[in-house]
Amino acid sequence: MQMNQESWQSVTPQYTEFDDVISEFECLPKVSFLDIQPRLKQALSTLANTQGYNRVLIVNSPDNAFYRSCISKGLTHLTGKAAITTESININDLLGTYACNESGQITAQTQGLVEKAHGGFLIVSANMLLANPSSWPIFKSIFLGQAYSPVSVTPKNLANEVPINSYSVRLVVVGHRDQIADLDYLDGDLYSGFANFTEVEHDIAIDQDSIDCYLGYLLSLLKDFDLPILSPEAIHRLMVAGARYSEDQRYMPIEPLWYLSIFHEASLYLSGTQFDEQAIDKALEAKHNRESYLPERALSDILDGQVIIETQGECVGQVNGLTVIDVSGHPLSYGEPARISCVIHFGDGDISDVERKAELGGNLHAKGMMIMQAFVASALKLEEPLPYSASVVFEQSYCEVDGDSATLAELCSFVSALSEYPINQQIAVTGAVDQFGRVQAVGGLNEKIEGFYRVCKHQGFTGQQGVIIPKTNLKHLALNKEVVASIKSDEFHIWSVETVDETIPIIMGKPFRGDDETSVIHKIAQRIENYEKHEHPQGIVERIKNWFL
């Protein structure tokens, strides 16, 4: 078990290698929103300089005024030309309007956004175009350089001479992926020489080459919004929170609103002229506290015994799996252990997925079950179907279960039931498995580990409790400081594994395979052999003779 056990340093990001740069934070050159978005910057530059009909740029981005404002400022800085933004979805605001009297004379005319943006750029939400699908041909013709007329607000009165205008305008459409997909459906030729596409990036890979750029971006946000400077310790705390947010220790988010929400709340806990670690930490804790009602209620159900989770002792065919709960409309995903059990009976080798049969299991979960079954058959080198059938279930689960992250836990419960070797209930398991027994990465690791940790803490630590995770998931860990402290004090443990062969000895105390008679595979093979002897005590020749008697 010690061979696979991870130290506390590996379960939380370590950024001391960047201390030299962090110590010079205030002296770093500022990096703007556009400078940290190289794809967006290149696309906007191309839009500004390309001649011909490529006058539209589609930008996959959060659909809000803040990002459109950032794009507007970037375009103005790049080109020196006006970049007008609008939050309206009214067609009249885009094209302008005119009114005429009964004799056909135009009595009033309002300037549209296209006219105001002449020679420059117009930035709109994708909702502007989706809310006016019948007007899409007009939109398209305008940005292809064709003449158009404003909207008449007196349709009963016909103008003697309809005003027709042509303007040189370049359009930037900003929206999230679903909106852009609807726009693409509206016009299948969207990218056929008419529009280009780019994306606002949400994170940046952190290394020695990019750390200056990332910290310069943070400095730019602080300066632009007149906020205090970050202390070196505060930067470290913020980077740990960023790693958790991006679910990767090597990537930092570059979403300005995420940082600004933390900075503004941290201002409430300011104790000096700069943000210190405590201010950032209190802001993050306050946010978590506001969002933690549901996970606390889920924990109370376990502590009250309404949901059975055992964190001590041993049990055959029962394992603690780990799940992540996402509730619609709730901003916080949270982890919750789930009891997975397996029972064995005589049969034709079929593994019955109770979740699937009850229509509570998704396709990915069913795929994981089939992969597990194929691996066990391969490991046992079966020439005939397994003489046992199995029933695997998530106990006390009342909603749909999907994903393959429980495959390793289900496999453990299955081989435990087959071999009759008990599973250590002090350990929880998560991970996907391929047909060769390799353990593969899964999502939501931080939430899963912390969910099991909370249960162990309230039921009482034994010093042997912990979680088995895929080794490839180590770079995704950014556990909260309480869990890290518990791991540091050897109270809670993390084991990382690459194969099923590494997993079984940790959770069952027996080797998975090998010449050792105590191995799980040997015990299963012995049980199958005993079954065959019990079921067919006579040899094959004797059984053939009996057929003719």
ZAMARGU-4260 file (C-alpha; in steps of 0.2 Angstrom, whole numbers, plus 5000, padded with zeros to 4 digits):
<rodrens>
0) 5000/5000/5000 | 5014/5012/5004 | 5021/5010/4986 | 5006/5018/4979 | 5002/5031/4993
5) 5004/5049/4988 | 5012/5063/4999 | 5003/5078/5003 | 5013/5089/4991 | 5006/5079/4976
10) 4987/5082/4981 | 4988/5101/4980 | 4997/5112/4967 | 5015/5117/4970 | 5020/5134/4962
15) 5036/5138/4972 | 5046/5136/4955 | 5038/5153/4950 | 5043/5162/4966 | 5056/5173/4958
20) 5043/5180/4945 | 5029/5181/4959 | 5041/5191/4970 | 5042/5204/4955 | 5023/5205/4953
25) 5021/5224/4954 | 5035/5227/4942 | 5029/5216/4928 | 5022/5223/4912 | 5003/5224/4911
30) 4995/5211/4899 | 4978/5216/4892 | 4963/5204/4889 | 4967/5204/4870 | 4985/5200/4873
35) 4981/5184/4883 | 4969/5179/4869 | 4981/5176/4855 | 4968/5167/4844 | 4955/5181/4846
40) 4968/5194/4843 | 4974/5186/4827 | 4956/5184/4821 | 4951/5202/4825 | 4967/5208/4816
45) 4962/5198/4801 | 4944/5204/4801 | 4951/5222/4801 | 4963/5220/4787 | 4955/5207/4775
50) 4947/5214/4760 | 4932/5206/4751 | 4917/5198/4758 | 4925/5191/4775 | 4917/5204/4785
55) 4909/5194/4799 | 4918/5185/4813 | 4909/5173/4825 | 4916/5172/4842 | 4912/5158/4854
60) 4912/5167/4871 | 4901/5169/4886 | 4886/5179/4881 | 4887/5194/4891 | 4890/5213/4889
65) 4907/5212/4898 | 4915/5201/4885 | 4908/5211/4871 | 4915/5227/4879 | 4932/5218/4880
70) 4931/5214/4862 | 4926/5232/4858 | 4941/5240/4867 | 4953/5227/4859 | 4947/5231/4842
75) 4948/5250/4845 | 4965/5248/4852 | 4971/5237/4837 | 4963/5248/4823 | 4959/5265/4830
80) 4942/5263/4823 | 4925/5264/4831 | 4918/5247/4838 | 4900/5249/4843 | 4892/5236/4855
85) 4873/5234/4858 | 4863/5223/4869 | 4847/5226/4859 | 4839/5212/4849 | 4827/5224/4841
90) 4829/5224/4822 | 4824/5242/4821 | 4839/5247/4831 | 4851/5238/4819 | 4844/5245/4803
95) 4837/5262/4808 | 4819/5268/4805 | 4809/5280/4795 | 4791/5287/4795 | 4781/5295/4781
100) 4765/5304/4780 | 4750/5300/4770 | 4757/5309/4755 | 4773/5299/4755 | 4784/5312/4762
105) 4797/5306/4775 | 4794/5315/4791 | 4806/5307/4803 | 4821/5295/4802 | 4832/5287/4815
110) 4850/5282/4813 | 4853/5263/4814 | 4868/5255/4822 | 4874/5249/4805 | 4875/5268/4800
115) 4883/5273/4816 | 4897/5259/4814 | 4901/5264/4796 | 4919/5262/4792 | 4921/5252/4809
120) 4914/5237/4818 | 4898/5232/4825 | 4898/5219/4840 | 4881/5210/4843 | 4875/5195/4853
125) 4871/5180/4843 | 4853/5182/4851 | 4851/5198/4840 | 4852/5187/4824 | 4842/5172/4832
130) 4828/5183/4838 | 4826/5189/4820 | 4828/5174/4809 | 4817/5181/4795 | 4828/5196/4793
135) 4844/5185/4791 | 4845/5187/4772 | 4845/5206/4775 | 4859/5205/4788 | 4869/5194/4776
140) 4867/5206/4762 | 4872/5221/4773 | 4888/5214/4778 | 4891/5208/4760 | 4891/5226/4756
145) 4874/5227/4748 | 4862/5242/4750 | 4847/5241/4761 | 4833/5252/4767 | 4828/5256/4785
150) 4812/5249/4793 | 4796/5259/4790 | 4787/5262/4806 | 4772/5268/4796 | 4769/5253/4785
155) 4752/5259/4779 | 4760/5275/4772 | 4771/5271/4757 | 4786/5283/4754 | 4788/5292/4738
160) 4806/5287/4738 | 4812/5274/4750 | 4829/5278/4758 | 4842/5266/4752 | 4859/5266/4759
165) 4875/5255/4759 | 4888/5255/4772 | 4905/5247/4775 | 4904/5238/4792 | 4912/5223/4799
170) 4902/5212/4811 | 4907/5203/4826 | 4894/5190/4833 | 4897/5185/4851 | 4888/5170/4859
175) 4890/5153/4867 | 4892/5137/4858 | 4874/5132/4858 | 4869/5149/4851 | 4882/5148/4837
180) 4876/5130/4833 | 4858/5137/4830 | 4865/5151/4819 | 4875/5138/4809 | 4858/5128/4807
185) 4850/5144/4802 | 4863/5146/4788 | 4873/5131/4783 | 4884/5142/4772 | 4889/5153/4787
190) 4908/5148/4786 | 4908/5146/4767 | 4918/5162/4763 | 4906/5173/4773 | 4911/5172/4791
195) 4927/5167/4801 | 4927/5158/4818 | 4937/5160/4834 | 4935/5157/4852 | 4938/5166/4868
200) 4950/5155/4878 | 4946/5151/4896 | 4963/5145/4903 | 4981/5146/4900 | 4995/5133/4902
205) 5007/5138/4916 | 5026/5136/4913 | 5041/5146/4914 | 5038/5154/4897 | 5020/5159/4901
210) 5020/5164/4920 | 5025/5182/4916 | 5010/5184/4904 | 4998/5176/4917 | 5004/5187/4931
215) 5004/5202/4920 | 4986/5199/4916 | 4981/5198/4934 | 4990/5214/4937 | 4981/5222/4922
220) 4964/5217/4930 | 4969/5225/4947 | 4975/5241/4939 | 4960/5243/4927 | 4948/5241/4941
225) 4957/5251/4954 | 4960/5236/4966 | 4974/5232/4979 | 4989/5223/4973 | 4991/5204/4978
230) 5004/5198/4990 | 5015/5183/4985 | 5005/5172/4997 | 4989/5178/4990 | 4995/5174/4972
235) 4999/5156/4978 | 4982/5154/4986 | 4973/5162/4970 | 4983/5150/4959 | 4978/5135/4969
240) 4960/5140/4968 | 4963/5143/4949 | 4969/5125/4947 | 4954/5118/4956 | 4943/5129/4944
245) 4951/5123/4929 | 4953/5105/4936 | 4971/5105/4931 | 4987/5110/4941 | 4995/5115/4924
250) 4982/5127/4919 | 4975/5144/4926 | 4958/5152/4921 | 4959/5168/4912 | 4941/5172/4914
255) 4941/5190/4920 | 4924/5189/4929 | 4929/5175/4939 | 4944/5184/4946 | 4934/5200/4949
260) 4921/5192/4959 | 4935/5185/4970 | 4944/5202/4971 | 4929/5212/4975 | 4923/5200/4989
265) 4941/5199/4996 | 4940/5218/4997 | 4928/5215/5012 | 4942/5206/5022 | 4956/5218/5018
270) 4967/5221/5032 | 4981/5232/5024 | 4985/5240/5008 | 4986/5224/4998 | 4977/5207/4996
275) 4985/5194/5008 | 4982/5176/5008 | 4969/5177/5022 | 4958/5189/5012 | 4958/5178/4997
280) 4955/5163/5007 | 4940/5171/5017 | 4932/5176/5000 | 4933/5158/4993 | 4927/5151/5010
285) 4912/5163/5010 | 4907/5159/4992 | 4908/5140/4996 | 4898/5143/5012 | 4884/5151/5002
290) 4883/5136/4990 | 4885/5122/5002 | 4868/5119/5008 | 4864/5104/4997 | 4881/5094/5001
295) 4878/5097/5020 | 4861/5090/5019 | 4867/5075/5009 | 4880/5072/5023 | 4867/5074/5036
300) 4857/5060/5028 | 4873/5048/5029 | 4876/5053/5047 | 4858/5050/5052 | 4859/5033/5045
305) 4846/5036/5031 | 4860/5033/5018 | 4871/5018/5023 | 4890/5021/5020 | 4902/5011/5030
310) 4920/5018/5033 | 4926/5004/5044 | 4927/4985/5044 | 4927/4973/5029 | 4913/4966/5018
315) 4912/4954/5003 | 4905/4961/4987 | 4903/4979/4994 | 4914/4994/4990 | 4913/5013/4993
320) 4912/5021/4975 | 4913/5040/4973 | 4900/5050/4963 | 4898/5069/4959 | 4881/5077/4960
325) 4876/5090/4948 | 4859/5099/4952 | 4851/5109/4939 | 4851/5127/4944 | 4864/5125/4957
330) 4882/5132/4954 | 4891/5119/4965 | 4895/5101/4960 | 4898/5091/4976 | 4905/5073/4979
335) 4895/5060/4988 | 4901/5042/4992 | 4889/5028/4985 | 4888/5010/4991 | 4891/4998/4977
340) 4887/4980/4980 | 4888/4964/4970 | 4880/4947/4973 | 4884/4930/4964 | 4873/4916/4960
345) 4873/4901/4948 | 4870/4906/4930 | 4876/4908/4913 | 4890/4921/4916 | 4879/4937/4913
350) 4883/4952/4924 | 4866/4960/4927 | 4867/4979/4928 | 4852/4983/4939 | 4854/5002/4935
355) 4852/4998/4917 | 4838/4986/4919 | 4828/4999/4930 | 4832/5012/4916 | 4842/5022/4929
360) 4859/5019/4920 | 4865/5029/4905 | 4874/5022/4890 | 4892/5026/4896 | 4888/5017/4913
365) 4882/5002/4903 | 4898/5003/4892 | 4909/5003/4907 | 4900/4987/4914 | 4903/4978/4898
370) 4921/4983/4898 | 4923/4976/4915 | 4915/4960/4911 | 4927/4958/4896 | 4942/4961/4907
375) 4937/4949/4920 | 4934/4935/4907 | 4951/4939/4899 | 4960/4939/4916 | 4952/4922/4920
380) 4957/4915/4903 | 4939/4908/4902 | 4936/4896/4887 | 4918/4894/4892 | 4906/4906/4900
385) 4908/4910/4918 | 4896/4898/4928 | 4891/4912/4939 | 4880/4926/4936 | 4881/4943/4945
390) 4870/4957/4950 | 4878/4974/4952 | 4869/4989/4959 | 4872/5007/4966 | 4863/5005/4983
395) 4850/5019/4988 | 4852/5027/4971 | 4836/5035/4965 | 4841/5045/4950 | 4850/5041/4934
400) 4868/5035/4935 | 4879/5038/4920 | 4898/5039/4916 | 4911/5025/4917 | 4920/5032/4933
405) 4913/5019/4944 | 4920/5004/4933 | 4935/5001/4944 | 4924/5001/4960 | 4911/4989/4952
410) 4925/4978/4946 | 4932/4977/4964 | 4915/4972/4971 | 4913/4959/4957 | 4929/4950/4960
415) 4927/4951/4979 | 4910/4942/4977 | 4918/4929/4965 | 4933/4926/4976 | 4924/4929/4993
420) 4938/4940/4998 | 4932/4955/5008 | 4934/4973/5003 | 4941/4986/5016 | 4927/4998/5019
425) 4939/5011/5025 | 4944/5014/5007 | 4934/5022/4993 | 4938/5019/4974 | 4935/5029/4958
430) 4942/5026/4940 | 4938/5019/4923 | 4945/5003/4917 | 4949/4998/4899 | 4949/4980/4893
435) 4967/4977/4897 | 4965/4982/4915 | 4973/4999/4914 | 4965/5012/4926 | 4960/5028/4916
440) 4956/5046/4922 | 4939/5052/4927 | 4932/5069/4932 | 4927/5078/4948 | 4941/5071/4958
445) 4942/5085/4971 | 4924/5084/4975 | 4924/5065/4976 | 4938/5064/4988 | 4932/5078/4999
450) 4914/5070/4999 | 4922/5054/5006 | 4933/5063/5018 | 4919/5072/5026 | 4910/5056/5029
455) 4926/5048/5037 | 4928/5063/5048 | 4911/5063/5055 | 4910/5044/5057 | 4928/5044/5065
460) 4945/5043/5058 | 4954/5027/5059 | 4971/5032/5052 | 4968/5019/5038 | 4955/5028/5027
465) 4957/5036/5010 | 4954/5035/4992 | 4961/5025/4977 | 4962/5036/4961 | 4969/5034/4944
470) 4987/5040/4943 | 4984/5050/4928 | 4972/5061/4939 | 4985/5067/4951 | 4988/5083/4940
475) 4970/5087/4943 | 4970/5088/4962 | 4968/5104/4971 | 4961/5098/4987 | 4955/5110/5001
480) 4967/5114/5015 | 4958/5103/5028 | 4960/5088/5018 | 4978/5092/5013 | 4982/5094/5032
485) 4974/5077/5036 | 4984/5069/5023 | 5000/5078/5029 | 4996/5071/5047 | 4994/5053/5040
490) 4976/5053/5045 | 4969/5052/5028 | 4977/5044/5012 | 4977/5045/4993 | 4983/5030/4983
495) 4986/5032/4964 | 4985/5017/4953 | 4989/5013/4935 | 4981/4995/4934 | 4969/4984/4942
500) 4983/4973/4948 | 4989/4988/4958 | 4972/4992/4965 | 4966/4975/4972 | 4981/4973/4984
505) 4977/4990/4992 | 4958/4987/4994 | 4958/4968/4997 | 4975/4964/5004 | 4978/4951/4991
510) 4987/4950/4975 | 4976/4951/4960 | 4985/4937/4950 | 5001/4927/4950 | 5007/4910/4956
515) 5002/4914/4974 | 4988/4903/4979 | 4980/4917/4989 | 4979/4928/4973 | 4961/4933/4969
520) 4962/4926/4951 | 4968/4909/4959 | 4954/4909/4972 | 4941/4913/4958 | 4948/4899/4947
525) 4947/4887/4962 | 4929/4891/4965 | 4924/4888/4947 | 4934/4872/4947 | 4924/4866/4963
530) 4908/4871/4955 | 4912/4861/4940 | 4916/4846/4951 | 4900/4848/4960 | 4889/4851/4945
535) 4898/4837/4934 | 4906/4824/4945 | 4907/4812/4931 | 4919/4813/4917 | 4914/4817/4899
540) 4915/4799/4894 | 4904/4793/4908 | 4891/4807/4904 | 4891/4802/4885 | 4887/4784/4890
545) 4873/4789/4901 | 4865/4798/4887 | 4861/4781/4878 | 4855/4772/4894
</rodrens>
